[in-house]
Amino acid sequence: MSVVMQNSFLGKPQVSGNLRDKVRFVLSEYPHARNEYKLTIYYFWTEFDGLGEVLGEKADAFKDWLVNQATAPKTIVNRAMEVQSWRPELEASPEVEKQRQRQAKQGPVL
């Protein structure tokens, strides 16, 4: 399946499909991001979530900080899950837990 693209009024790519198709676009357009998940995240946020407009001229400085200094988001999430598993008082709200459980049961990404 190929990624369908068109330009929006802001010149940003419009990838039809789901999150997987958008990640595929990032990995295709930015081959160096294949070796650094922080770059994959950065380019995803820039291409699809408006990070470039938020950061403006500081986008490159943010990218450098994210890649070279910031703790990986996945690492933080993994540690949060560990802490919440042994400290129940720090768990997410019941509504969020139900949503997470539903998402976990949706099966593997194909």
Rosetta constraint file for C-alpha pairs under 8 A:
AtomPair CA 3 CA 15 HARMONIC 6.46 0.50
AtomPair CA 3 CA 16 HARMONIC 7.11 0.50
AtomPair CA 3 CA 21 HARMONIC 6.38 0.50
AtomPair CA 3 CA 24 HARMONIC 7.78 0.50
AtomPair CA 3 CA 25 HARMONIC 6.80 0.50
AtomPair CA 4 CA 14 HARMONIC 7.76 0.50
AtomPair CA 4 CA 15 HARMONIC 5.62 0.50
AtomPair CA 4 CA 16 HARMONIC 5.80 0.50
AtomPair CA 5 CA 13 HARMONIC 6.00 0.50
AtomPair CA 5 CA 14 HARMONIC 5.26 0.50
AtomPair CA 5 CA 15 HARMONIC 4.96 0.50
AtomPair CA 5 CA 16 HARMONIC 6.90 0.50
AtomPair CA 6 CA 13 HARMONIC 5.82 0.50
AtomPair CA 6 CA 14 HARMONIC 5.21 0.50
AtomPair CA 6 CA 15 HARMONIC 7.15 0.50
AtomPair CA 7 CA 11 HARMONIC 5.10 0.50
AtomPair CA 7 CA 12 HARMONIC 5.56 0.50
AtomPair CA 7 CA 13 HARMONIC 5.02 0.50
AtomPair CA 7 CA 14 HARMONIC 5.86 0.50
AtomPair CA 8 CA 12 HARMONIC 5.49 0.50
AtomPair CA 8 CA 13 HARMONIC 6.48 0.50
AtomPair CA 8 CA 14 HARMONIC 6.33 0.50
AtomPair CA 12 CA 47 HARMONIC 6.39 0.50
AtomPair CA 12 CA 48 HARMONIC 7.61 0.50
AtomPair CA 13 CA 47 HARMONIC 6.89 0.50
AtomPair CA 13 CA 48 HARMONIC 7.69 0.50
AtomPair CA 15 CA 21 HARMONIC 7.01 0.50
AtomPair CA 15 CA 22 HARMONIC 6.16 0.50
AtomPair CA 15 CA 25 HARMONIC 7.71 0.50
AtomPair CA 16 CA 21 HARMONIC 7.44 0.50
AtomPair CA 17 CA 21 HARMONIC 5.77 0.50
AtomPair CA 17 CA 22 HARMONIC 7.45 0.50
AtomPair CA 18 CA 22 HARMONIC 6.58 0.50
AtomPair CA 19 CA 23 HARMONIC 6.23 0.50
AtomPair CA 20 CA 24 HARMONIC 6.11 0.50
AtomPair CA 21 CA 25 HARMONIC 6.23 0.50
AtomPair CA 22 CA 26 HARMONIC 6.40 0.50
AtomPair CA 22 CA 44 HARMONIC 7.47 0.50
AtomPair CA 22 CA 48 HARMONIC 7.97 0.50
AtomPair CA 23 CA 27 HARMONIC 6.22 0.50
AtomPair CA 23 CA 40 HARMONIC 7.71 0.50
AtomPair CA 23 CA 44 HARMONIC 6.88 0.50
AtomPair CA 24 CA 28 HARMONIC 6.07 0.50
AtomPair CA 25 CA 29 HARMONIC 6.01 0.50
AtomPair CA 26 CA 30 HARMONIC 5.74 0.50
AtomPair CA 26 CA 33 HARMONIC 7.73 0.50
AtomPair CA 26 CA 40 HARMONIC 6.67 0.50
AtomPair CA 26 CA 43 HARMONIC 6.50 0.50
AtomPair CA 26 CA 44 HARMONIC 6.29 0.50
AtomPair CA 27 CA 31 HARMONIC 5.58 0.50
AtomPair CA 27 CA 33 HARMONIC 6.22 0.50
AtomPair CA 27 CA 34 HARMONIC 5.86 0.50
AtomPair CA 27 CA 40 HARMONIC 7.05 0.50
AtomPair CA 30 CA 34 HARMONIC 7.51 0.50
AtomPair CA 30 CA 43 HARMONIC 7.90 0.50
AtomPair CA 32 CA 36 HARMONIC 7.21 0.50
AtomPair CA 32 CA 39 HARMONIC 7.94 0.50
AtomPair CA 33 CA 37 HARMONIC 6.37 0.50
AtomPair CA 33 CA 38 HARMONIC 7.71 0.50
AtomPair CA 33 CA 39 HARMONIC 4.99 0.50
AtomPair CA 33 CA 40 HARMONIC 4.97 0.50
AtomPair CA 34 CA 40 HARMONIC 6.96 0.50
AtomPair CA 36 CA 40 HARMONIC 6.59 0.50
AtomPair CA 36 CA 67 HARMONIC 7.90 0.50
AtomPair CA 37 CA 41 HARMONIC 6.19 0.50
AtomPair CA 38 CA 42 HARMONIC 6.13 0.50
AtomPair CA 38 CA 66 HARMONIC 6.66 0.50
AtomPair CA 38 CA 67 HARMONIC 5.76 0.50
AtomPair CA 38 CA 72 HARMONIC 6.65 0.50
AtomPair CA 39 CA 43 HARMONIC 6.02 0.50
AtomPair CA 39 CA 63 HARMONIC 7.51 0.50
AtomPair CA 39 CA 66 HARMONIC 7.98 0.50
AtomPair CA 39 CA 67 HARMONIC 6.66 0.50
AtomPair CA 40 CA 44 HARMONIC 6.05 0.50
AtomPair CA 41 CA 45 HARMONIC 6.08 0.50
AtomPair CA 42 CA 46 HARMONIC 6.07 0.50
AtomPair CA 42 CA 63 HARMONIC 6.68 0.50
AtomPair CA 42 CA 66 HARMONIC 7.89 0.50
AtomPair CA 43 CA 47 HARMONIC 5.84 0.50
AtomPair CA 44 CA 48 HARMONIC 5.74 0.50
AtomPair CA 44 CA 49 HARMONIC 7.09 0.50
AtomPair CA 45 CA 49 HARMONIC 4.62 0.50
AtomPair CA 45 CA 50 HARMONIC 6.35 0.50
AtomPair CA 45 CA 51 HARMONIC 5.47 0.50
AtomPair CA 46 CA 50 HARMONIC 5.45 0.50
AtomPair CA 46 CA 51 HARMONIC 4.54 0.50
AtomPair CA 46 CA 52 HARMONIC 5.13 0.50
AtomPair CA 47 CA 51 HARMONIC 7.66 0.50
AtomPair CA 47 CA 52 HARMONIC 7.84 0.50
AtomPair CA 50 CA 54 HARMONIC 6.55 0.50
AtomPair CA 51 CA 55 HARMONIC 6.11 0.50
AtomPair CA 51 CA 59 HARMONIC 7.86 0.50
AtomPair CA 52 CA 56 HARMONIC 5.61 0.50
AtomPair CA 52 CA 59 HARMONIC 6.06 0.50
AtomPair CA 55 CA 59 HARMONIC 5.11 0.50
AtomPair CA 55 CA 62 HARMONIC 7.89 0.50
AtomPair CA 58 CA 62 HARMONIC 6.22 0.50
AtomPair CA 59 CA 63 HARMONIC 6.18 0.50
AtomPair CA 60 CA 64 HARMONIC 6.23 0.50
AtomPair CA 61 CA 65 HARMONIC 6.20 0.50
AtomPair CA 62 CA 66 HARMONIC 5.99 0.50
AtomPair CA 63 CA 67 HARMONIC 6.16 0.50
AtomPair CA 64 CA 68 HARMONIC 5.84 0.50
AtomPair CA 64 CA 69 HARMONIC 7.83 0.50
AtomPair CA 65 CA 69 HARMONIC 5.18 0.50
AtomPair CA 65 CA 70 HARMONIC 6.20 0.50
AtomPair CA 66 CA 70 HARMONIC 4.80 0.50
AtomPair CA 66 CA 71 HARMONIC 7.77 0.50
AtomPair CA 71 CA 75 HARMONIC 6.93 0.50
AtomPair CA 71 CA 76 HARMONIC 7.11 0.50
AtomPair CA 72 CA 76 HARMONIC 6.59 0.50
AtomPair CA 73 CA 77 HARMONIC 6.21 0.50
AtomPair CA 74 CA 78 HARMONIC 6.00 0.50
AtomPair CA 75 CA 79 HARMONIC 6.22 0.50
AtomPair CA 76 CA 80 HARMONIC 6.10 0.50
AtomPair CA 77 CA 81 HARMONIC 6.19 0.50
AtomPair CA 78 CA 82 HARMONIC 6.34 0.50
AtomPair CA 79 CA 83 HARMONIC 6.17 0.50
AtomPair CA 80 CA 84 HARMONIC 6.05 0.50
AtomPair CA 81 CA 85 HARMONIC 6.10 0.50
AtomPair CA 82 CA 86 HARMONIC 6.72 0.50
AtomPair CA 83 CA 87 HARMONIC 5.82 0.50
AtomPair CA 83 CA 90 HARMONIC 7.63 0.50
AtomPair CA 84 CA 88 HARMONIC 5.63 0.50
AtomPair CA 84 CA 89 HARMONIC 7.62 0.50
AtomPair CA 84 CA 90 HARMONIC 5.45 0.50
AtomPair CA 84 CA 91 HARMONIC 5.04 0.50
AtomPair CA 85 CA 91 HARMONIC 7.64 0.50
AtomPair CA 87 CA 91 HARMONIC 7.26 0.50
AtomPair CA 92 CA 96 HARMONIC 6.08 0.50
AtomPair CA 92 CA 97 HARMONIC 6.16 0.50
AtomPair CA 93 CA 97 HARMONIC 6.25 0.50
AtomPair CA 94 CA 98 HARMONIC 6.19 0.50
AtomPair CA 95 CA 99 HARMONIC 6.36 0.50
AtomPair CA 96 CA 100 HARMONIC 6.15 0.50
AtomPair CA 97 CA 101 HARMONIC 6.15 0.50
AtomPair CA 98 CA 102 HARMONIC 6.23 0.50
AtomPair CA 99 CA 103 HARMONIC 6.25 0.50
AtomPair CA 100 CA 104 HARMONIC 6.10 0.50
AtomPair CA 101 CA 105 HARMONIC 6.37 0.50
AtomPair CA 102 CA 106 HARMONIC 6.66 0.50
